[in-house]
Each structure stands twice: as structure tokens, then as C-alpha cells.
Amino acid sequence: MDNLTAPEGALQPKDRLTGKVIKTTIAGAIVDIGQAVPGVIHISQLQKDPVNRVEDVVQPGQDVNVWVRRVRDDRVELTMIEPMGMEWNELKPEMVVKGKVARLESYGAFVDIGAERPGLVHVSEIAHGYVKSPSEVLKEGDEVEAMILEVNRRKKQIRLSIKAAQPKPEESLAEVNRGEGRRGKGRKGNKTDQHIIEDEGPKEPELTAFEIAWREALAKSDKKNGALIKAKKTKVAVSEEREEIFDRTLKNRITDD
């Protein structure tokens, strides 16, 4: 933040201030930042490139933009080099950070998170699904959110994961499964109906035209035979009845005589 008159105790590292150079020395410059104690810029903090003479960069009376490095009892240590958004000691595993895709490679993407070095997102850490090439998902300039997996200050390496900062696909899968479950119940009902139909008994096979004609012929033959048998039974019954009447008539005559 910009601050000219804030109490010393309120100053924090990385605070941005505006001051006036009041004196230069071989070792650096003294800056009035509106505090009870002076601000001091070491020669190594005047710019990123090496500096041979302080006067080559700043002059007495010059207004400068500075950032707080450290607050001490007798001075405030300043820098004219804009500090990193993330210092090495601030980077911790499982921390979620925001950044911008700076470069794409076949094996992953480099993301600028405001640290000294960009972080590497390996191709396997870009998304939950399979990604063949980083360019399928990302392009340079994309703003992304990633989780820090590992920090190696000695090697100045930062490993990041974009997929770790995203919701896991299991949540969406659970929704799909619940939907399938509801639809599955409907299907089970249909299967039950099918079982009921199947339990009603085996279906008769469809008959060919020849089989139908053959059955009709057999039915007619059975009907004709049935009629003949019935006629024979009737004829036999009549004959037996006549014989019985004849026998009774003979017996009556003999008795009368």
C-alpha cells in the first residue's frame, strides 16, 4: 500500500511507500518516508542489475517508489526492487495460489504465481481426466488456480497441480449414479412385468399353413368318426330294445297258453 505518514509499527514487509532521497553514500541511499526514523536503501536494492555507483541510479532530492523490507528500531530497510508476490519462505505445500500460464511444453505448463520462478504443472496434474498435451486444455495467458505440491528452494523448483485445486469428479459421478439408480428402478419394474408375462406359461409355436390344414382335416375326420360311432351305438341300443320287447312278448304268450 502507499503510505507516507503511517506509524512505524503499522509498516509491514512489502508495503509500498513514496519517499524523497535526502542523501547518498557509497553503500546506498537515505530516504525520507515520513517516519520518525529514516528509510535506508542498500546499493544492492536499487535495481535488479548490479550497480557500481549509487549516483548512477538515484540523486538527492529525487522522489522514489520503495517497498518495506524490514522494520528496525533505528531505521526502516527499503528496496526499490518490487518484491515478489510470493517469497520462498511463504510457499507451502497444499497452499492454493493463483497465476498465469507463462509457457507450454510437451510435458507440462509453467505458471507464474508471483514467485522468483514459475511453477511447473506436469501434464498429469492439469486435469482429472487424461490429457495428452497441455495445449489441449491450456494456452499461454490463461489465469489458473493451482495447489502447491512441492517446494525445493535449493533447486528453485515449484511443483503445482491444477487438478488438485478443482472439485473431484467423484461428486459428479455420484450424481450420475443416483440418476442411473432412479432409472434402474424403472427398468427393474419392466423386468418384473416381463417375468410375470413369462410366468403365464410357454407360448405355443406359430403353425405353418400346412400344419393348420392338417389339423383341420384331423378335426373333420374325428368329427365324422364320432358321428359314426354315435350312430352305431344308437343302432345297437335300438336292436337290444327290440330283442327285449320280443322276448317279453314270447314269455307272455307262453304264460297265457
Kinemage of the C-alpha trace (Angstrom):
@kinemage 1
@onewidth
@group {chain A} dominant
@subgroup {mainchain}
@vectorlist {calphas} color= white
{ca met a 1} P 0.000 0.000 0.000
{ca asp a 2} L 1.075 3.649 -0.482
{ca asn a 3} L 1.992 5.214 2.868
{ca leu a 4} L 3.845 8.398 3.794
{ca thr a 5} L 2.828 9.107 7.378
{ca ala a 6} L 1.816 5.730 8.857
{ca pro a 7} L 3.239 4.914 12.285
{ca glu a 8} L 6.342 2.745 12.182
{ca gly a 9} L 4.586 -0.071 13.962
{ca ala a 10} L 1.981 -0.146 11.172
{ca leu a 11} L 4.574 -0.762 8.430
{ca gln a 12} L 4.727 -4.309 7.128
{ca pro a 13} L 7.114 -6.009 4.692
{ca lys a 14} L 6.117 -5.378 1.058
{ca asp a 15} L 4.266 -2.165 1.904
{ca arg a 16} L 4.714 0.303 -0.937
{ca leu a 17} L 5.824 3.840 0.025
{ca thr a 18} L 6.769 7.071 -1.703
{ca gly a 19} L 9.820 8.920 -0.396
{ca lys a 20} L 12.487 11.522 -1.203
{ca val a 21} L 16.181 10.795 -1.355
{ca ile a 22} L 17.924 13.058 1.195
{ca lys a 23} L 21.422 11.657 0.973
{ca thr a 24} L 23.536 9.167 -0.997
{ca thr a 25} L 26.548 7.180 0.256
{ca ile a 26} L 28.892 4.550 -1.101
{ca ala a 27} L 26.709 1.861 0.486
{ca gly a 28} L 23.328 3.211 -0.563
{ca ala a 29} L 20.819 5.999 -0.027
{ca ile a 30} L 18.846 7.539 2.832
{ca val a 31} L 15.210 8.269 2.082
{ca asp a 32} L 12.679 10.394 3.927
{ca ile a 33} L 9.491 8.291 4.124
{ca gly a 34} L 7.689 10.495 6.650
{ca gln a 35} L 8.645 8.335 9.624
{ca ala a 36} L 10.460 9.183 12.863
{ca val a 37} L 13.332 7.023 11.665
{ca pro a 38} L 14.905 7.228 8.197
{ca gly a 39} L 14.487 4.770 5.394
{ca val a 40} L 17.651 3.135 4.113
{ca ile a 41} L 18.211 1.571 0.682
{ca his a 42} L 21.269 -0.656 0.291
{ca ile a 43} L 23.103 -0.357 -3.039
{ca ser a 44} L 22.113 -3.939 -3.900
{ca gln a 45} L 18.430 -2.931 -3.584
{ca leu a 46} L 18.491 -0.005 -6.005
{ca gln a 47} L 17.752 -2.190 -9.049
{ca lys a 48} L 17.943 -5.782 -10.226
{ca asp a 49} L 21.098 -5.268 -12.257
{ca pro a 50} L 24.403 -4.707 -10.438
{ca val a 51} L 25.133 -1.055 -9.507
{ca asn a 52} L 28.673 0.380 -9.365
{ca arg a 53} L 27.772 3.838 -8.104
{ca val a 54} L 24.655 4.881 -6.196
{ca glu a 55} L 24.574 8.209 -8.050
{ca asp a 56} L 24.091 6.328 -11.316
{ca val a 57} L 20.617 5.362 -10.117
{ca val a 58} L 19.400 7.997 -7.620
{ca gln a 59} L 20.210 11.594 -6.745
{ca pro a 60} L 19.490 13.682 -3.618
{ca gly a 61} L 16.072 15.343 -3.856
{ca gln a 62} L 14.723 12.624 -6.175
{ca asp a 63} L 11.272 11.161 -5.457
{ca val a 64} L 11.315 7.365 -5.459
{ca asn a 65} L 8.927 4.466 -5.019
{ca val a 66} L 10.132 1.974 -2.446
{ca trp a 67} L 8.923 -1.139 -0.619
{ca val a 68} L 9.484 -2.088 3.000
{ca arg a 69} L 11.877 -4.997 3.526
{ca arg a 70} L 12.293 -4.904 7.295
{ca val a 71} L 11.369 -2.564 10.137
{ca arg a 72} L 14.036 -1.964 12.816
{ca asp a 73} L 14.171 0.262 15.869
{ca asp a 74} L 16.547 2.827 14.313
{ca arg a 75} L 15.647 2.526 10.616
{ca val a 76} L 13.350 1.066 8.001
{ca glu a 77} L 15.133 -1.058 5.417
{ca leu a 78} L 13.791 -0.393 1.951
{ca thr a 79} L 14.116 -1.686 -1.602
{ca met a 80} L 13.466 -0.154 -4.995
{ca ile a 81} L 13.072 -3.642 -6.487
{ca glu a 82} L 9.426 -4.601 -6.473
{ca pro a 83} L 9.162 -7.659 -4.234
{ca met a 84} L 7.770 -10.933 -5.398
{ca gly a 85} L 4.155 -11.625 -4.678
{ca met a 86} L 5.292 -14.916 -3.096
{ca glu a 87} L 8.601 -15.303 -1.302
{ca trp a 88} L 10.239 -18.704 -0.930
{ca asn a 89} L 9.518 -18.836 2.785
{ca glu a 90} L 5.844 -18.135 2.061
{ca leu a 91} L 5.415 -21.066 -0.283
{ca lys a 92} L 3.971 -24.096 1.493
{ca pro a 93} L 2.683 -27.456 0.216
{ca glu a 94} L -1.134 -27.663 -0.139
{ca met a 95} L -1.351 -23.879 -0.449
{ca val a 96} L -3.711 -22.792 -3.243
{ca val a 97} L -2.342 -19.964 -5.403
{ca lys a 98} L -3.441 -18.063 -8.483
{ca gly a 99} L -1.253 -17.492 -11.503
{ca lys a 100} L -0.979 -17.066 -15.234
{ca val a 101} L 0.231 -19.641 -17.755
{ca ala a 102} L 3.611 -18.337 -18.934
{ca arg a 103} L 4.792 -21.160 -21.173
{ca leu a 104} L 3.629 -24.518 -22.517
{ca glu a 105} L 5.846 -27.526 -23.063
{ca ser a 106} L 5.063 -31.089 -24.162
{ca tyr a 107} L 5.497 -32.308 -20.587
{ca gly a 108} L 3.556 -29.584 -18.801
{ca ala a 109} L 2.858 -25.888 -18.249
{ca phe a 110} L 4.818 -23.194 -16.408
{ca val a 111} L 2.639 -20.901 -14.323
{ca asp a 112} L 3.735 -17.509 -12.973
{ca ile a 113} L 2.432 -17.251 -9.400
{ca gly a 114} L 4.446 -14.158 -8.458
{ca ala a 115} L 7.384 -16.114 -7.082
{ca glu a 116} L 11.041 -15.927 -8.140
{ca arg a 117} L 10.473 -18.840 -10.512
{ca pro a 118} L 7.321 -20.020 -12.255
{ca gly a 119} L 5.806 -23.249 -11.001
{ca leu a 120} L 5.599 -26.356 -13.172
{ca val a 121} L 2.307 -28.158 -13.670
{ca his a 122} L 3.096 -31.595 -15.077
{ca val a 123} L 0.746 -32.767 -17.833
{ca ser a 124} L -0.634 -35.411 -15.455
{ca glu a 125} L -1.602 -32.665 -12.969
{ca ile a 126} L -3.517 -30.441 -15.400
{ca ala a 127} L -6.905 -32.171 -15.199
{ca his a 128} L -8.558 -35.194 -13.585
{ca gly a 129} L -9.060 -36.881 -16.941
{ca tyr a 130} L -6.375 -37.999 -19.375
{ca val a 131} L -4.550 -35.123 -21.066
{ca lys a 132} L -2.267 -35.967 -23.967
{ca ser a 133} L -0.876 -32.476 -24.456
{ca pro a 134} L -1.107 -29.353 -22.244
{ca ser a 135} L -2.228 -27.334 -25.269
{ca glu a 136} L -5.451 -29.375 -25.350
{ca val a 137} L -6.535 -27.698 -22.102
{ca leu a 138} L -4.416 -24.560 -21.629
{ca lys a 139} L -2.992 -21.688 -23.605
{ca glu a 140} L -0.460 -19.021 -22.697
{ca gly a 141} L -2.033 -16.188 -20.760
{ca asp a 142} L -4.735 -18.311 -19.109
{ca glu a 143} L -5.341 -17.458 -15.467
{ca val a 144} L -5.493 -20.601 -13.349
{ca glu a 145} L -5.761 -21.715 -9.762
{ca ala a 146} L -3.338 -24.386 -8.577
{ca met a 147} L -2.209 -26.162 -5.447
{ca ile a 148} L 1.440 -26.262 -4.427
{ca leu a 149} L 2.669 -29.863 -4.290
{ca glu a 150} L 6.342 -29.347 -3.512
{ca val a 151} L 8.832 -26.502 -2.990
{ca asn a 152} L 12.579 -27.032 -3.437
{ca arg a 153} L 14.264 -23.757 -2.534
{ca arg a 154} L 17.776 -25.118 -3.142
{ca lys a 155} L 16.928 -26.118 -6.707
{ca lys a 156} L 14.476 -23.208 -7.022
{ca gln a 157} L 11.714 -25.517 -8.167
{ca ile a 158} L 7.983 -25.299 -7.512
{ca arg a 159} L 5.661 -28.144 -8.415
{ca leu a 160} L 1.997 -27.292 -8.885
{ca ser a 161} L -1.250 -29.134 -9.577
{ca ile a 162} L -4.284 -27.589 -11.221
{ca lys a 163} L -6.477 -30.659 -10.794
{ca ala a 164} L -5.781 -30.757 -7.041
{ca ala a 165} L -7.402 -27.335 -6.728
{ca gln a 166} L -10.521 -28.494 -8.585
{ca pro a 167} L -13.503 -30.496 -7.291
{ca lys a 168} L -13.019 -34.227 -7.647
{ca pro a 169} L -15.064 -35.898 -10.397
{ca glu a 170} L -16.486 -38.398 -7.873
{ca glu a 171} L -19.039 -35.748 -6.914
{ca ser a 172} L -20.386 -35.563 -10.456
{ca leu a 173} L -20.144 -39.341 -10.779
{ca ala a 174} L -22.254 -39.740 -7.656
{ca glu a 175} L -24.948 -37.580 -9.226
{ca val a 176} L -24.857 -39.703 -12.375
{ca asn a 177} L -25.076 -42.898 -10.327
{ca arg a 178} L -28.058 -41.563 -8.423
{ca gly a 179} L -29.750 -40.760 -11.722
{ca glu a 180} L -28.932 -44.225 -13.056
{ca gly a 181} L -30.335 -45.703 -9.862
{ca arg a 182} L -33.625 -43.930 -10.352
{ca arg a 183} L -33.801 -45.026 -13.970
{ca gly a 184} L -32.704 -48.513 -12.932
{ca lys a 185} L -35.744 -48.829 -10.689
{ca gly a 186} L -37.942 -48.202 -13.691
{ca arg a 187} L -36.111 -50.828 -15.653
{ca lys a 188} L -36.464 -53.320 -12.823
{ca gly a 189} L -40.195 -52.716 -12.910
{ca asn a 190} L -40.228 -53.542 -16.596
{ca lys a 191} L -38.210 -56.674 -15.963
{ca thr a 192} L -40.710 -57.724 -13.313
{ca asp a 193} L -43.529 -57.283 -15.789
{ca gln a 194} L -41.596 -59.375 -18.272
{ca his a 195} L -41.164 -62.110 -15.668
{ca ile a 196} L -44.895 -62.044 -14.964
{ca ile a 197} L -45.654 -62.415 -18.640
{ca glu a 198} L -43.126 -65.198 -18.952
{ca asp a 199} L -44.591 -66.976 -15.905
{ca glu a 200} L -48.019 -67.116 -17.535
{ca gly a 201} L -46.854 -70.146 -19.489
{ca pro a 202} L -44.919 -71.068 -22.588
{ca lys a 203} L -46.239 -69.657 -25.818
{ca glu a 204} L -47.426 -72.096 -28.478
{ca pro a 205} L -45.245 -72.062 -31.548
{ca glu a 206} L -46.747 -70.468 -34.610
{ca leu a 207} L -48.220 -73.020 -37.091
{ca thr a 208} L -47.452 -73.191 -40.741
{ca ala a 209} L -50.237 -73.187 -43.315
{ca phe a 210} L -49.731 -76.925 -43.891
{ca glu a 211} L -49.968 -77.703 -40.172
{ca ile a 212} L -53.160 -75.672 -39.891
{ca ala a 213} L -54.730 -77.540 -42.841
{ca trp a 214} L -53.627 -80.877 -41.432
{ca arg a 215} L -55.202 -80.114 -38.046
{ca glu a 216} L -58.461 -79.037 -39.682
{ca ala a 217} L -58.525 -82.304 -41.659
{ca leu a 218} L -57.942 -84.305 -38.494
{ca ala a 219} L -60.697 -82.410 -36.720
{ca lys a 220} L -63.171 -83.149 -39.524
{ca ser a 221} L -62.156 -86.808 -39.532
{ca asp a 222} L -62.575 -87.023 -35.730
{ca lys a 223} L -65.996 -85.384 -36.033
{ca lys a 224} L -67.108 -87.837 -38.751
{ca asn a 225} L -65.832 -90.833 -36.799
{ca gly a 226} L -67.592 -89.553 -33.735
{ca ala a 227} L -70.861 -89.357 -35.615
{ca leu a 228} L -70.463 -92.920 -36.963
{ca ile a 229} L -69.696 -94.272 -33.514
{ca lys a 230} L -72.721 -92.477 -32.103
{ca ala a 231} L -74.924 -93.895 -34.881
{ca lys a 232} L -73.647 -97.415 -34.241
{ca lys a 233} L -74.279 -97.069 -30.519
{ca thr a 234} L -77.821 -95.859 -31.260
{ca lys a 235} L -78.468 -98.750 -33.658
{ca val a 236} L -77.190 -101.307 -31.161
{ca ala a 237} L -79.332 -99.787 -28.444
{ca val a 238} L -82.456 -99.987 -30.653
{ca ser a 239} L -81.714 -103.617 -31.585
{ca glu a 240} L -81.228 -104.546 -27.951
{ca glu a 241} L -84.512 -102.833 -27.056
{ca arg a 242} L -86.407 -104.681 -29.827
{ca glu a 243} L -84.984 -108.013 -28.766
{ca glu a 244} L -86.044 -107.321 -25.213
{ca ile a 245} L -89.603 -106.473 -26.321
{ca phe a 246} L -89.730 -109.613 -28.458
{ca asp a 247} L -88.559 -111.753 -25.557
{ca arg a 248} L -91.251 -110.326 -23.249
{ca thr a 249} L -93.939 -110.899 -25.884
{ca leu a 250} L -92.980 -114.567 -26.257
{ca lys a 251} L -92.945 -115.094 -22.497
{ca asn a 252} L -96.450 -113.565 -22.175
{ca arg a 253} L -97.877 -115.842 -24.879
{ca ile a 254} L -96.429 -118.949 -23.328
{ca thr a 255} L -97.864 -117.981 -19.994
{ca asp a 256} L -101.291 -117.340 -21.450
{ca asp a 257} L -101.355 -120.744 -23.127
